[in-house]
Amino acid sequence: MLDLSAKLNRGHPPVERITTVNLFEAYRGMLPYIVPVLTKDRRTFAGGRVVLKERLDALVSGDEERIEAWGDNHFDLADACIIYGDEMKFQLDSPLLTGIKGVVNIHLDRYIAIDIESVNAATNGNMECFEVSDSAIVTYGFGKYQQRETVQNVVLLKIGTCTTPSYIELSEEQFKAVNAAPINTKDMIFGRIPGPSMDEIVKNGEVIHLPWAIFPSEIVVPLVKKTFEYSRERYGYDTVMGVFFPRKPEANCAEMRALHVERLYTRSTLSAFIESEVGCIIGVAEKGVEGAP
């Protein structure tokens, strides 16, 4: 059987660098440890604008191998979901996630190190509430193959565990600094079992379900149609693409996680994690990013 990366690249020509490489590469593991690996491989962490478009294209193609690759796997996305009180922010292709350098252990606590340029980009230069560390020793990599190195000029954000699942902890001021419009969670439909019907996500050609509406409508509208058609025919599902986010944080802080899209056969749920043990992250070859959806 072909490995996942080979299946993901079905129908895509190689990307030319010094040598030709696959456009997509799949990495498995916890996001904070894996992002630095794909960065060193000169790849960009793919968000929903890439992953959901590839899932749509796979469904449109009818190619079972492509559908298996993009539909029968779940993916951690480079899109941040941050909740504070009754407000939530979404930041697509968030520099707070793509700029992760690794994990820092300080006594019994763990912190995610993010390079200063990425935090600056995520906040439009509003850095007053972020403390910069001149250097830190980070850990990154796969399981027993983890590595350590010293990085300079990073912001350390604590990995919190007082709610489940774990999250990156932000203060109220840091939440406000993130360059994204807040949405009142009372205006969202999430956490409902079973998930929504098709007309609760798309109506009159527009995406009306707020969490899905953060992605381009030209992707989401046909994706909803194809996902419902495929799920009804293949699995007998009439409700799919539900949204499950953690409820209002118990602690007086904001909680940031990466959006996560589930498999077709687990109803294509949209949720959020920062340390999914079964995560799958897609790295896009840098010269292929501009041509990616």
Secondary structure, 3 states (H helix, E strand, C coil): CCCHHHHHCCCCCCEECCCEECCEEEEECCHHHHHHHHHHCCEEECCHHHHHHHHHHHHHHCCHHHHHHHHCCCEEEEEEEEEECCEEEEECCCHHHHCEEEEEEECCEEEEEEEHHHHHHHCCCCCCCCCEEEEEEEEECCHHHCEEEEEEEEEEEEEECCCCCCEEEECHHHHHHCCCCCEEHHHCCCCCCCCCCHHHCEECCEECCHHHHCCCHHHHHHHHHHHHHHHHHHHCCCCCCCEECCCCCCCCCEEEEEEEECCHHHCCCEEEECCCCCCEEEEEEHHHHCCCC
